[in-house]
């Protein structure tokens, strides 16, 4: 037991160092939080957090889904969870355990994938968000990595608002990666800066780092234009995607995540170190949106719903 406690304390210290911040105090007399993860806190610690003025909960989610040879299957949820933890550290929030009850899309042909209907994902997210909000978490944020779980997250946030008039924020990691400032951080990287290296960085932030799968192969430079469909139908599927959407599935291991790279030295350091820095900056860039959520909620509370009334040129002039 003593050894286990040492390991837990060491992990929490490592996480604090990774997040580049000490855990802030909730009040002048309150002790520092032992963790930002709700499942590792006592109910009293959660209560004291709320009584001390905390009101922010992050709900990361993503499927267990096949990602080929280089990427662990929980990558999407790991990404969302790591981003949530960084945001919680920087904005004084707490993180609910990652939810894997999600739609997995085209990856159902990989063994180990478990896909849930979108309506089940939506119902699960809504139950968690509603319950946390009722407990005192006024700002409740659903956090995803990328698609296909984004569909359920967006629907859940929309339905929660329509049912309660309380805004629930949906945040997506892949959108932050598209910000020009973030792209500039890895400009010139010789590999494909994407889910493979983001996963390795996410696991490090979560204190769950593992060896890079197929490490030598992962370091090899690969063409970025892997076809994700058989050559006989690739053009057809891509034409439909360009103007809309169509159901599809994967047929070969390399069709999902096959172009990924990790373990490459870039500008004198590991690409995983760079990806950790990228995720930190992503979290920082998301902070103004959390402030906007608070302002938006207050403004809506002061402006109850009512039917729109004609005000311009009501006399037909």
N, C-alpha and C positions, 0 to 999 in steps of 0.2 A: 504494500500500500504506500509506504514511504517513497519507494522508487517511482511509483505511478504519479504521486503528487509532484515530485521533482520534474517529471516529464511534462506534466500539465503546466507548471510554472514556467518551465523553459519554453514551451510552445507559445504561451501568452507573451513572454518577453520578446521572442522572435517576431511574433505578429506585430507587436507595438513598434519594434524597430523597422519592420518592413513598411508599416503604415506611416513612418516618419513623424509620429506624434505620440505624446503621452496621452493617456485617457483623461479627459477633462473632468473636473469636479462638477457635480450637479448643483451644488449650493455651497455656501460658505462653510457649513458644518458637516456636509455629507462626505462619506468616503468615496474614493475613486471607484469607478466601475471595474469589476474583475474581468469583464468581457463585454462584447457588444452583441453576442449571440443569445437570443432569448432562451434557447433550449439549454444553455449552460448557466443560466441565472436562476436564482430562487424567485418565487413569486413576490417575496418581500423586496428584493432588489429591483424588480420591475416596478413595484408600487412606489418605491422611493424615487426611482427615475421619473415617473410621472408626476409625483408630488413636487419634485424639484424643478418642474417646468419643462421636462422632455415631452415631446408629443409626436415623434417621428418614427415610423416603422417601415422597414423595407421587406418586401415579399419577393425573393428571387424564385424563378421557376424555369424549367426547361425539361425536355424529354430525356430518357435514356434511349439513345439512338445510335445506330452504326455510323462510324465516320472513317471507315477504311483502316489502313494499317498503322497510321501515325497518331491518331487522335483517340483518347479514351471516350467511352460512350456517353459519359455524363457531361461532356464539354459545355454544352449550352447552359446548363444549370450552374456548372462551376464558374463560368464567366459571369453570369448574373450574380452569383453569390459573392464572388471576389469584388465585383464592382459595388455591391451593396455594402460589404464590410468596409471598404474604403470610404464610401459616402457616409456611413454611420460614424466612422472615426472623425471625419472632417466636419460633420454637421450635427453631431450629438444625437444620433439615432440608434435604434436597435434593429437587429436583423432576425426575422423569423427563419426557421430552417428551410432550405431549398425544397421546393415542391416539384416532384417528378411526374405528377399526374397530368401529362400534357400530350397533345397531338404530336406525332412523330413524322408525319408526312411520308415522303418517298423512301425513307430509311427502313421501312418495315420488312424489307427483304434481307436485312442483316440479322443474323442470329443474336439474340440478346435484346433486341429492340422491343419495347413495349409501348404501343401507341394507344392513347385514349381518345374517344370521340371528343370533338371540340366542345360540345355542350357539357361534357363531364369536366373538362379543364376549366371552363367558365364557371361552373357551379362551385368547384373546389376553391378557385381564387376568390370568388365572391364571398364564400363562407368565411375564409380566413380574414379577408379585408374587413368585412362587416363586424366580425367578432372583435378584432383588434381596435377598430374605430369605437365600438361601444365601450371598450375597456379604457379609453382615454387617449388613444393614438389618433389625434385629429388629422395629422398628415400621414396618409397611408399610401405607399408607393409600390406599385407592381413593377418588377424589374425582370426583363428578359435579355438574352444575349442577341438573338437574331430570329429568323423564321425557321420552322413553321409555327413555333409557339406564339409568335407575335399576334396571330389572328385571334386566339383565345384571350390573350391579354388585353388587346384593344376592345374586344367585345365586352369583357368583364368590366373594364373601366367605364365604358359607355353605359352599360346597363345599371351599374351602381349609381351613377349620376342621375340617370333618368328615374330611378326608383326612390332616390333619397334627396336629390338636389344638393348633395355634397360631392365636390370634385375629388375623385380618386385618380392619382397621376400614374400614367404608364410610361416607363422609361426603357429605352432599348440601347444596349451597348453598341451594336453595329452602326447605329446612326452617329454616335460620338466618334467612331473611327473614321467617319467620312468628313469630319470637320477639317478644313485646310490646315489648321495649326497642328493637328494630330498627324495628318499625312506628312507634313514637313519633318516630323520627328524621325521617320524611317525612310525618308527619301533617299534613294540610292542603294537601299538594301538589295543585295544580289538575289536573294531567294524570294519566296512568296510570303509576304508578311500578312498572315491570316490566322485561321482558327488553330493551326498546329502550334504555333509559338504563343498565341494568346492563351491556349489551354495550359501550356507548361507554366506560364507566368501566373495564371489564375490559381493553379494548384499550389504554387509557392506562396502566394499571398494567403491562401487558406491554411497554410501549415501542413499541406498534404503532398509535398513535392515528391515526384517519382522519377526514375530514369526515363529518358526520352525513348519511346518505343522505336525499335529498329533504328538505333541512333545513327549508324553510319549511312544508312539509306536516307534518313530524314535530312542529313546534311547535304545530300546531293542536290544540285540545282536541277530544276525540272521545268518543262514548258508550262506556262500558266493556262494554256488553252485546251486542257483535257476535255474531251467530249464527255458529258455526263449522261449520254444516251447512246444506244447502238447506232452505228453509222447509217444504217438503213432508215432510221426514223429521226435522227438528230435534227436535221433541217426542219422537218415538219413541227416537231415539238418546240424548237426555238422560235419559229415564225409565229406560232400561237402565243408563246410567252411574251413576245415583243409587244403585242397589242392587247393581251388579256391574260387569262390563266387557263390551265388545263391540268387534269390529274396525270401523274406519271410516277414511276418507281425506278429504282436503280437495279442494274443487271450484273454489274461487275464491281469488285472491291475498289478499284481505282477511280470509279466514277464519282465518289464522294470523298473528298479530302486527299485525293491521290497526288495533288500538286503541292502539298504542304511541305514546309521546311522548318527545321529547328536545330539549334546547336551550332549555328554559324557565327563566327567571329565577325563583327562589323564595327569599324572605327575603333578597334582596340578593345572591344568588350563583347560579351555574349549577347546574342539576339534575345535571349530570355530576360537578361537584365534590362535590355531596352524595352521589352514588352511590359515588364513590371512598371517601368517609368511611364510608359504610354497609358497604362490603366490608371495610374495615379493622376495623370493629367486629365484623362477622361472624367474622372470623378470631380476634379476641381472645376472643369468646364460645366458640369451639371449642377453645381451648387446654386447659381442664380435661378435655375428653374425651381428649385426647392423653395427659395424665397418667394418666387412668383406664386407658387401654390398657396402659401400662407396668405398672401395679399388677395389672391383670387377668391379663396374660400371666405375671407372676411367680407369682401365686396358683395359676393352673392348672398351672404347671410343678411346683409343690409338692404338687399334688393330682392324681396320674395318674388316668386313666380306669379306672373299675371299675364293675361292675354294682351297681345299687342293691339294698340289702339291707333287709328289713323290720326296723324297730327299735321301732315303737310297738305296744304291746299284742300282742306276739308270742305270748303265751299265750292270746290270745282273751279277755282280761278287759276 
